């Protein structure tokens, strides 16, 4: 297997709990294959880096939807 690190930025609808952001990031990072998760409260952006050999893109989005209401994909690589 090759190591395929990918990144996806998601727009969430109204992240309303600043105190919950750390917990949300932990939940995302606890998913096998998600290497890094950062949430920008001011912009409602979730930035996730993941290993596509371990987790597929739909599973990454599904995991993000567990912590926030995702309105669209902004960018991915």
Residue frames relative to the residue before (quaternion, step in Angstrom):
aa qw qx qy qz dx dy dz
X 1.0000 0.0000 0.0000 0.0000 0.00 0.00 0.00
X 0.3211 -0.7204 0.5779 0.2095 3.51 -1.10 0.69
X 0.4564 -0.6690 0.5108 0.2886 3.54 -1.14 0.60
X 0.0177 -0.8205 0.5691 -0.0521 3.55 -0.37 1.27
X 0.0746 -0.7967 0.5997 0.0034 3.55 -0.06 1.31
X 0.0366 -0.7911 0.6100 -0.0272 3.53 -0.80 1.10
X 0.2125 -0.7633 0.5976 0.1228 3.52 -1.28 0.39
X 0.0303 -0.7795 0.6257 0.0018 3.54 -1.09 0.76
X 0.1565 -0.7583 0.6265 0.0889 3.57 -1.04 0.84
X 0.1113 -0.8092 0.5769 0.0011 3.51 -0.77 1.12
X 0.3220 -0.7069 0.5964 0.2021 3.54 -1.14 0.73
X 0.1753 -0.7745 0.6027 0.0783 3.54 -0.83 1.07
X 0.4355 -0.6663 0.5357 0.2817 3.54 -1.22 0.48
X 0.8754 -0.1840 0.1074 0.4340 3.52 -0.67 1.22
X 0.0100 -0.7624 0.6444 -0.0579 3.57 0.22 1.28
X 0.1372 -0.8707 0.4719 0.0202 3.55 -0.30 1.27
X 0.7200 0.4182 -0.2441 0.4971 3.60 1.20 -0.21
X 0.2763 -0.7833 0.5345 0.1560 3.58 -0.25 1.25
X 0.6586 0.5272 -0.3058 0.4413 3.57 1.04 -0.71
X 0.6582 0.5296 -0.2996 0.4434 3.57 1.21 -0.46
X 0.4802 0.7112 -0.4286 0.2825 3.58 1.18 -0.41
X 0.6521 0.5074 -0.3289 0.4573 3.60 0.87 -0.84
X 0.6498 0.5044 -0.3153 0.4732 3.59 0.96 -0.82
X 0.6398 0.5265 -0.3205 0.4591 3.57 0.99 -0.83
X 0.6524 0.5058 -0.3092 0.4722 3.58 0.97 -0.85
X 0.6347 0.5226 -0.3269 0.4661 3.60 1.00 -0.77
X 0.6374 0.5226 -0.3277 0.4617 3.59 0.93 -0.88
X 0.6593 0.4997 -0.3074 0.4703 3.58 0.94 -0.86
X 0.7039 0.4683 -0.2727 0.4592 3.60 0.83 -0.97
X 0.6043 0.5712 -0.3566 0.4258 3.60 1.15 -0.47
X 0.5637 0.5813 -0.3860 0.4420 3.58 1.25 -0.32
X 0.4998 -0.6530 0.4775 0.3096 3.59 -0.81 0.99
X 0.7827 0.3185 -0.2579 0.4684 3.55 -0.90 0.96
X 0.6375 0.4646 -0.3426 0.5103 3.59 1.17 -0.40
X 0.2450 -0.8219 0.5073 0.0844 3.53 -0.52 1.26
X 0.7995 0.0036 0.0534 0.5983 3.55 1.05 -0.81
X 0.0210 0.7798 -0.6253 0.0227 3.56 -1.06 0.78
X 0.0140 0.7809 -0.6226 0.0486 3.53 -0.84 1.06
X 0.1413 -0.7836 0.6018 0.0615 3.54 -0.96 0.91
X 0.2071 -0.7575 0.6111 0.0994 3.53 -0.88 1.05
X 0.3525 -0.7785 0.4872 0.1796 3.56 -0.32 1.30
X 0.6768 0.5246 -0.3031 0.4183 3.58 0.84 -0.96
X 0.7777 0.3317 -0.1623 0.5088 3.59 1.02 -0.83
X 0.3505 -0.7481 0.4822 0.2915 3.61 1.30 -0.18
X 0.4304 0.6836 -0.4635 0.3642 3.57 1.00 0.90
X 0.1441 -0.7500 0.6411 0.0751 3.55 -1.03 0.91
X 0.1081 -0.7902 0.6032 0.0093 3.56 -0.67 1.17
X 0.0023 -0.8166 0.5736 -0.0646 3.58 -0.59 1.18
X 0.1302 -0.7314 0.6640 0.0845 3.53 -1.08 0.89
X 0.0399 0.8175 -0.5695 0.0761 3.55 -0.88 0.98
X 0.4399 -0.6595 0.5481 0.2667 3.52 -1.32 0.46
X 0.3120 -0.7982 0.4885 0.1641 3.58 -0.34 1.24
X 0.5538 0.5702 -0.4034 0.4533 3.60 1.26 -0.07
X 0.7166 0.4263 -0.2265 0.5035 3.58 1.23 -0.49
X 0.8034 0.0653 0.0053 0.5919 3.58 0.96 -0.88
X 0.3724 -0.7315 0.5290 0.2152 3.55 -0.97 0.87
X 0.7006 -0.5008 0.3311 0.3857 3.54 -1.25 0.59
X 0.6705 0.4896 -0.3355 0.4452 3.68 0.78 -0.83
X 0.6449 0.5139 -0.3232 0.4643 3.60 1.06 -0.69
X 0.6007 0.5412 -0.3550 0.4692 3.60 1.11 -0.63
X 0.6736 0.4847 -0.2908 0.4762 3.57 0.89 -0.95
X 0.6259 0.5320 -0.3323 0.4634 3.59 0.99 -0.80
X 0.6540 0.5053 -0.3119 0.4688 3.59 0.94 -0.85
X 0.6419 0.5129 -0.3229 0.4698 3.60 0.98 -0.81
X 0.6531 0.5167 -0.3139 0.4560 3.59 1.04 -0.73
X 0.5559 0.5892 -0.3935 0.4347 3.59 1.22 -0.26
X 0.7702 0.3529 -0.1820 0.4991 3.60 1.11 -0.62
X 0.8096 0.0809 -0.0292 0.5806 3.60 1.19 -0.38
X 0.4841 -0.6188 0.5274 0.3234 3.52 -1.29 0.38
X 0.1836 -0.8170 0.5418 0.0722 3.57 -0.25 1.30
X 0.2250 -0.8056 0.5359 0.1150 3.58 -0.73 1.05
X 0.8053 -0.1362 0.0878 0.5703 3.60 1.08 -0.59
X 0.4609 -0.6073 0.5636 0.3181 3.48 -1.39 0.26
X 0.2917 -0.7797 0.5347 0.1449 3.55 -0.73 1.10
X 0.7892 -0.1078 0.1603 0.5830 3.53 0.89 -1.01
X 0.0790 0.7830 -0.6168 0.0110 3.53 -1.17 0.56
X 0.1217 -0.7756 0.6183 0.0358 3.49 -1.24 0.66
